[in-house]
Amino acid sequence: MSTPAQMYDHGLDAPKGWPSPYAVDKSACLSADETGAVVAGMVCSLDVNAELRLGLAANAMAIFIRQNASDYDVVSDDGGLVGCSDALPKLAGLVAAGAYELESTEFNSAGSFVSNDALTSPLPGVANAGRLDEGTVYVDTICGVVSDGVVTNERSVDVLRFWPVWLPIDGR
């Protein structure tokens, strides 16, 4: 049996800068090749078909997912999927080039995450793809910088607070 608190287990919140008429977001279909569970707060990137994959491909722009793939705005109440052909869900997210501060529940809980640490996510298809982790500048594609680190939000859930940025591996 589910409890009301479970709806806060996975999330992406923007305590500063969102919504804004100047903010950048993206909606795209989930790739048919994606086998992992996609929940709010995860990191995705676009593949060569402009479809979402969990994780951060090399030099790709990160998209921070705002809803679970099973939410009612993705899956209709009669069980049908909305937004894409071939029964693929269409998900929305905030792009790592936005001027906002974000809080995500989807991070590697073993990380230290101190202010100014660079953030990345494993490559698509790799274990823990979609979760934020500590990254190394010019070695990993960077999708964020830690602001306040791991904090407990108003729903008593641990979140990682960060600023999204995009820094490709070669710094181009």
Secondary structure by P-SEA (a helix, b strand, c coil): ccccccccccccccccccccccbbbbbbbccccccccccccbbbbbcccccccccccccbbbbbbcccccccccccccccccccccbbbbbbbbcccccbbbbbccccccccccccbbbbbcccccccccccccccccccccccccccccccccccbbbbbbbbbbbccccc
